[in-house]
Amino acid sequence: MKRMSPNRTVRPVGILGGVRIPFCRNNTAYADVGNLGMSIRTLGALVERFGLHGAQLGEVALGAVLKHSSDWNLGREATLSSGLSPATPGITLQRACGTSLDTVIHIANKIALGQIDSGIGGGSDTTSDVPINVSRPLRRRLLDANMARSAGERLRAFRGFSPRELKPEFPGVGEPRTGKSMGQHCELMAQEWKIPRAEQDALAAASHHKAAAAYERGFFDALVVPFRGVTRDNILRPDTTIEKLATLKPAFDKLSGRGTLTAGNSTPLTDGASAVLLGTQEWAESRGLKVQAWLVDAQVAAVDFVHGEGLLMAPAWAVPQMLKRHGLSLQDFDFYEIHEAFAAQVLCTLRAWESESFCRDKLGLDAPLGSIDPAKLNVVGSSLAFGHPFAATGGRIIATLAKLLEERGSGRGLVSVCTAGGMGVTAILER
């Protein structure tokens, strides 16, 4: 058997652009749309924007966290309704809040290895159209009845039936291994790192103000496409202030008197979708397209949150691993896009990188990574202002950062996304 050559060249991967629909609070504009409808609209808008009607791409990778069993392959189904060639393969992936960043990485890796020349990564999520299951006893009865060979057997399947079995089962909001919600876990992180309520509220207010200013100057004109009569994220509150946020009550720790996370400094439940086009420079030029930025590297990390590490702290491990590979410091970036799942999560991560003991004892470093320039952090707003459809946030961030780098003309950007399950997904973009 002939062996493959070990000298395969790794090719540069270009971010050519991205789009998303406005993100909306759950049970509002997209309450009856679902993941497939949002994915089709977003993917179709990307096809329209980049002139890809009838084009056969290497692959489309989409994802969703909350999905129905009928959403068996969103990537393929959305592709078939997008205007792309039906010969374009599609796949569906999932890594909680890091899903669409992972789909982008998935496509990028295939391009880098020469398996494909182009592809799309993205994702969608709905917290309005969530899967609701029947109880386990009722499910067992229904399955037994379906397998029954006679009317008598079908009747026997329901012997001893109790009305309590009709109570539906909703998707859980807690980590299966701890029983705590993400907000409860983040509250513990905020207390461990001594993150004051005022700092969280200040970061949240700044996110809204920066996002509103970016909309006003037209930054999102090419990134956000109207859907269902909505033209911008309906979570955005340009008039919010630190003073208004300070009036809100704790949302996750209501009894101890130490709770600092509120509805204002935490992301709300959100519906939305995003998509990002990637390709080689040669493929882009063949279609008359330009590379906005290059996806240089990515890293995934995980922490043992069950036995003491903060649930959302994994990016604090992932970033230094990337920096080491490239001989970079934390300060060698022009933009930092750190997902604002909670204001406290961002502040905990920054505090950890500044901590001598954390960097020495946890990361094995000789010195702290240090601080970053706050003027370079989430410069056009982030999840606290836009909302957080779990599987769409990574795509939003990648498209945003690529445009920022294109606007600047050169530079380097760091992406950091925390996820459920104690994981984190990070990436470096350059131009």
matplotlib code that plots the C-alpha trace (Angstrom):
import matplotlib.pyplot as plt

x = [0.0, 1.4, 1.9, 0.7, 3.4, 4.1, 5.1, 1.5, 1.6, -0.7, -2.5, -3.5, -7.2, -9.0, -12.1, -14.0, -17.0, -20.0, -23.6, -26.2, -29.8, -30.5, -30.4, -33.8, -34.9, -36.7, -40.4, -40.4, -39.8, -38.5, -40.7, -42.2, -39.3, -37.0, -33.4, -33.9, -35.8, -33.2, -30.3, -31.9, -32.4, -28.9, -27.2, -29.3, -28.3, -24.6, -25.1, -26.8, -24.1, -21.2, -22.8, -22.7, -25.9, -25.4, -21.9, -20.5, -18.5, -16.4, -18.7, -21.2, -20.9, -23.7, -24.7, -27.3, -27.5, -31.2, -32.7, -35.5, -34.9, -36.3, -33.4, -31.4, -28.8, -29.3, -26.1, -27.3, -31.0, -30.2, -27.7, -30.4, -32.6, -29.8, -29.2, -25.9, -25.4, -27.1, -23.8, -22.4, -22.1, -23.5, -22.7, -24.0, -21.8, -22.2, -20.0, -22.5, -21.6, -18.5, -20.4, -20.1, -16.5, -15.9, -17.7, -15.5, -12.4, -13.7, -14.0, -10.7, -8.8, -10.1, -9.1, -5.6, -5.0, -6.1, -9.2, -11.5, -11.0, -14.0, -16.7, -19.1, -19.3, -22.1, -24.9, -28.3, -30.1, -33.6, -34.8, -38.3, -38.9, -37.3, -37.7, -40.2, -40.2, -42.8, -42.0, -39.9, -42.7, -45.1, -42.3, -41.9, -45.6, -45.8, -42.9, -44.4, -47.8, -46.1, -44.4, -47.6, -49.0, -52.6, -55.2, -54.9, -51.1, -51.6, -54.1, -51.8, -49.0, -51.1, -52.0, -51.4, -51.2, -51.1, -52.0, -48.7, -47.0, -48.4, -46.2, -43.7, -39.9, -38.3, -34.6, -32.5, -30.7, -28.2, -24.9, -25.7, -22.8, -23.4, -27.0, -26.0, -27.0, -24.3, -25.3, -24.9, -21.5, -20.4, -21.7, -19.2, -16.4, -17.2, -17.1, -13.8, -12.1, -13.8, -15.4, -17.5, -21.0, -20.1, -17.4, -19.9, -22.5, -19.9, -18.8, -22.4, -23.3, -20.2, -21.1, -24.5, -23.0, -20.3, -22.7, -25.2, -22.3, -21.2, -24.7, -25.0, -21.8, -22.9, -20.4, -23.1, -24.7, -22.9, -23.0, -26.6, -29.5, -33.1, -35.5, -39.1, -39.2, -36.3, -33.2, -31.1, -30.8, -33.8, -31.8, -29.7, -30.4, -28.5, -29.9, -28.9, -26.7, -24.7, -27.2, -30.1, -28.3, -27.5, -31.2, -31.6, -31.7, -29.4, -30.6, -28.8, -27.8, -30.9, -30.4, -26.8, -26.6, -23.4, -25.0, -23.7, -25.0, -28.2, -30.4, -28.5, -25.0, -25.8, -26.9, -30.6, -32.1, -31.8, -32.8, -30.6, -28.2, -24.8, -22.7, -19.1, -17.5, -14.0, -11.7, -8.2, -6.9, -7.0, -10.6, -11.6, -9.9, -11.5, -14.9, -13.9, -13.8, -11.3, -9.9, -10.8, -8.5, -6.6, -7.5, -4.1, -4.7, -7.3, -7.2, -9.8, -9.3, -11.3, -11.2, -12.4, -15.3, -16.8, -13.9, -13.2, -12.3, -14.6, -17.0, -16.3, -12.6, -11.3, -10.3, -7.8, -5.9, -6.5, -5.1, -1.6, -1.3, -1.9, 0.4, 3.2, 3.0, 3.4, 5.8, 3.3, 2.4, -1.1, -0.4, 0.5, -3.1, -5.0, -8.5, -9.8, -13.2, -14.0, -17.6, -19.7, -21.7, -21.7, -19.8, -18.3, -16.9, -14.9, -13.6, -12.7, -10.7, -8.8, -8.2, -6.7, -4.3, -3.1, -2.6, 0.9, -0.3, -2.9, -0.4, 2.3, 0.3, -2.4, -0.8, 2.8, 4.1, 7.1, 5.2, 1.6, 0.2, -0.6, -3.3, -4.8, -5.7, -9.5, -9.9, -9.2, -11.7, -15.0, -14.8, -18.1, -20.0, -20.5, -23.0, -24.4, -25.6, -26.4, -27.7, -26.4, -28.0, -25.7, -24.5, -24.5, -22.2, -18.9, -19.8, -20.9, -17.5, -15.4, -17.3, -17.1, -13.4, -12.5, -14.3, -12.5, -9.2, -10.2, -11.2, -7.9, -5.9, -3.6, -3.3, -4.1, -7.2, -7.8, -11.1, -12.2, -15.4, -16.3, -18.8, -20.9, -19.3, -16.2, -14.7, -13.3, -12.6, -10.1, -8.6, -6.2, -7.0, -4.5, -4.5]
y = [0.0, 3.4, 5.8, 9.4, 12.1, 13.6, 16.9, 18.2, 22.0, 23.8, 26.6, 30.0, 30.2, 33.5, 34.9, 36.4, 37.8, 36.9, 37.8, 37.2, 38.0, 40.4, 38.6, 38.8, 38.1, 34.7, 34.6, 37.8, 38.2, 34.6, 32.7, 30.5, 30.3, 27.6, 26.8, 25.6, 28.8, 31.1, 29.0, 29.2, 32.9, 33.5, 31.1, 32.5, 36.0, 35.0, 33.4, 36.6, 38.9, 37.0, 36.0, 32.2, 31.2, 27.7, 27.5, 24.2, 24.8, 22.3, 22.0, 23.9, 23.2, 24.6, 23.8, 24.3, 23.5, 23.3, 21.4, 18.9, 15.4, 16.4, 18.8, 15.8, 17.7, 21.4, 22.0, 19.9, 20.9, 24.6, 24.2, 22.6, 25.7, 28.3, 28.7, 26.9, 23.9, 20.8, 19.1, 21.0, 18.7, 19.8, 18.7, 19.7, 20.1, 21.2, 22.4, 24.5, 28.3, 27.6, 25.8, 28.2, 29.1, 25.3, 25.0, 27.8, 26.0, 22.7, 24.3, 26.1, 22.9, 21.2, 24.2, 24.3, 20.7, 21.1, 18.9, 21.7, 25.3, 27.0, 26.5, 28.1, 27.8, 29.0, 28.2, 29.0, 28.7, 29.2, 29.4, 30.0, 26.8, 24.4, 20.6, 19.4, 15.7, 13.4, 11.7, 8.6, 6.3, 7.7, 7.3, 3.7, 3.1, 4.7, 2.7, -0.5, 0.3, 1.0, -2.4, -4.2, -6.8, -6.7, -4.3, -6.2, -5.7, -2.0, -1.7, -3.6, -1.0, 1.6, -0.5, 1.4, 4.8, 7.8, 11.4, 12.5, 10.8, 13.6, 16.2, 17.3, 17.5, 20.7, 21.1, 21.4, 24.6, 23.1, 21.3, 17.6, 16.9, 19.6, 20.6, 24.2, 26.6, 28.5, 31.6, 29.9, 28.7, 32.1, 33.6, 31.4, 32.5, 36.2, 35.5, 33.6, 36.3, 39.1, 40.8, 43.7, 44.4, 47.9, 46.5, 44.1, 46.8, 49.2, 46.5, 45.8, 49.5, 50.0, 47.0, 48.5, 52.0, 50.7, 48.5, 51.4, 53.6, 51.0, 50.6, 54.4, 54.7, 51.9, 49.2, 46.5, 47.5, 44.6, 42.2, 42.2, 41.3, 42.1, 39.3, 39.3, 43.0, 43.4, 45.4, 45.4, 43.3, 43.9, 43.3, 46.4, 49.3, 52.4, 54.4, 52.0, 53.4, 52.0, 53.7, 51.8, 48.5, 49.0, 48.9, 45.3, 42.5, 39.4, 36.7, 33.6, 34.1, 35.7, 34.6, 35.0, 38.7, 38.3, 37.8, 40.2, 38.7, 40.3, 40.2, 43.3, 42.0, 38.6, 37.6, 37.0, 34.0, 34.8, 33.5, 34.1, 32.7, 33.6, 32.3, 32.9, 32.3, 31.0, 30.1, 30.2, 33.4, 31.7, 30.6, 34.1, 35.8, 33.4, 34.6, 38.3, 38.3, 39.7, 38.2, 40.3, 38.5, 35.2, 32.6, 31.8, 29.3, 28.0, 26.2, 24.3, 23.6, 22.1, 22.3, 20.1, 22.3, 19.5, 19.5, 23.2, 25.0, 27.7, 26.4, 29.2, 29.6, 27.3, 30.1, 31.2, 27.9, 27.9, 31.3, 30.9, 27.6, 29.5, 32.3, 29.9, 28.3, 31.7, 33.3, 36.0, 37.9, 38.8, 42.4, 41.6, 42.2, 45.1, 43.7, 41.3, 39.7, 38.0, 36.6, 38.3, 35.3, 37.3, 40.4, 38.6, 35.8, 38.4, 40.1, 36.8, 35.7, 39.1, 38.9, 35.4, 36.4, 39.2, 36.9, 35.8, 32.8, 31.6, 31.9, 30.1, 27.4, 26.7, 27.6, 26.7, 30.1, 32.0, 35.3, 36.6, 37.1, 40.6, 43.1, 44.2, 47.7, 48.0, 50.3, 47.2, 45.0, 44.3, 47.6, 47.4, 45.7, 42.1, 39.5, 41.6, 44.1, 41.8, 38.7, 35.2, 32.6, 29.8, 28.3, 31.6, 33.7, 32.4, 33.2, 36.7, 37.3, 36.0, 38.1, 41.1, 40.8, 40.2, 43.4, 45.3, 44.1, 45.0, 48.5, 48.9, 47.7, 45.4, 43.9, 40.9, 39.9, 37.4, 35.5, 33.8, 32.0, 30.1, 27.2, 24.9, 21.7, 23.6, 24.2, 27.2, 27.8, 30.5, 31.7, 34.2, 36.3, 38.5, 40.8]
z = [0.0, -1.0, 1.8, 1.6, 1.5, 4.9, 3.2, 2.6, 2.6, 5.0, 3.1, 4.5, 5.2, 4.5, 6.1, 3.2, 5.2, 7.2, 7.8, 10.5, 11.2, 14.0, 17.3, 19.2, 22.7, 22.9, 22.3, 20.3, 16.5, 15.8, 18.3, 15.5, 13.1, 14.5, 13.8, 10.2, 9.2, 10.7, 9.2, 5.7, 5.9, 7.1, 4.6, 1.8, 2.7, 2.6, -0.8, -2.1, -0.7, -2.2, -5.5, -4.7, -6.5, -7.9, -6.6, -5.3, -2.2, -0.4, 2.6, 4.8, 8.6, 10.8, 14.4, 17.0, 20.7, 21.3, 18.4, 17.7, 16.6, 13.2, 12.8, 11.9, 9.7, 9.7, 7.7, 4.8, 4.9, 5.0, 2.2, 0.0, 0.5, 0.3, -3.4, -3.4, -5.6, -4.1, -4.7, -1.7, 1.3, 4.7, 8.3, 11.7, 14.8, 18.4, 21.2, 23.2, 23.1, 21.0, 18.2, 15.3, 16.1, 16.0, 12.6, 11.3, 12.6, 11.0, 7.6, 8.0, 8.8, 5.7, 3.6, 5.2, 4.4, 0.8, 1.2, 0.0, -1.3, 0.2, 2.8, 5.2, 9.0, 11.2, 13.5, 14.9, 18.2, 19.4, 23.0, 21.8, 19.9, 22.3, 22.2, 24.8, 25.6, 27.1, 30.4, 30.4, 31.5, 28.8, 26.2, 27.2, 26.9, 23.5, 22.2, 23.6, 22.0, 18.7, 18.8, 19.8, 17.4, 18.6, 20.1, 23.4, 23.5, 22.8, 25.7, 28.0, 27.3, 29.1, 32.1, 35.3, 33.5, 35.7, 34.6, 36.2, 33.2, 31.0, 32.6, 29.8, 30.2, 29.2, 28.3, 31.5, 32.3, 34.7, 34.1, 34.3, 36.6, 39.1, 38.8, 38.8, 36.0, 34.1, 35.9, 39.3, 38.3, 37.1, 40.4, 42.2, 39.8, 40.5, 44.3, 43.9, 41.9, 43.9, 40.9, 42.2, 41.0, 39.8, 37.4, 35.9, 35.3, 33.9, 31.3, 30.4, 29.9, 27.8, 25.6, 24.8, 24.1, 21.8, 19.9, 19.4, 18.2, 15.7, 14.3, 14.0, 11.9, 9.6, 10.8, 10.8, 7.4, 5.6, 8.6, 9.7, 7.3, 8.1, 9.0, 10.1, 10.0, 12.4, 11.3, 14.5, 17.6, 19.8, 23.0, 22.4, 24.8, 23.7, 26.7, 29.4, 32.2, 35.1, 37.4, 35.7, 35.8, 39.5, 40.3, 39.1, 41.7, 41.6, 39.3, 40.4, 44.0, 45.6, 49.2, 50.4, 50.0, 47.9, 44.5, 41.8, 38.5, 37.2, 34.1, 33.0, 33.3, 32.0, 28.4, 27.9, 26.2, 22.5, 19.0, 16.0, 13.4, 11.7, 8.9, 7.7, 4.3, 4.2, 1.3, -0.2, -1.7, -5.1, -4.8, -3.6, -6.5, -8.9, -7.7, -7.5, -3.7, -1.2, 2.0, 5.0, 7.4, 7.9, 10.4, 11.8, 14.6, 17.1, 20.4, 22.5, 26.2, 29.0, 32.8, 35.7, 36.8, 38.8, 41.2, 41.7, 38.5, 37.3, 34.7, 32.2, 32.8, 30.1, 27.7, 30.4, 29.6, 25.8, 25.0, 26.5, 24.6, 21.3, 22.4, 23.1, 19.6, 18.0, 20.3, 21.1, 24.3, 25.4, 24.5, 20.9, 19.7, 18.3, 19.1, 21.8, 21.2, 24.4, 24.5, 27.1, 28.4, 31.6, 32.4, 35.3, 33.1, 31.0, 34.2, 35.8, 32.8, 32.6, 36.4, 36.0, 33.3, 35.5, 38.5, 39.3, 41.3, 38.7, 35.8, 37.9, 39.6, 37.0, 33.7, 34.6, 33.4, 34.8, 34.9, 34.5, 31.1, 32.2, 31.4, 28.1, 26.9, 27.7, 24.7, 22.5, 24.1, 22.3, 20.5, 18.8, 21.6, 22.4, 23.6, 26.5, 23.9, 21.0, 22.8, 22.7, 20.5, 21.7, 18.4, 16.5, 18.7, 17.4, 13.8, 14.8, 16.5, 13.6, 11.0, 13.3, 13.9, 10.3, 9.3, 12.1, 10.8, 7.2, 8.4, 10.2, 7.2, 9.3, 12.7, 14.9, 16.8, 19.6, 20.0, 23.2, 23.7, 26.9, 26.7, 28.9, 30.0, 31.2, 27.7, 25.8, 22.1, 21.1, 17.8, 16.3, 13.2, 11.3, 8.4]

ax = plt.figure().add_subplot(projection="3d")
ax.plot(x, y, z, "-o")
ax.set_aspect("equal")
plt.show()
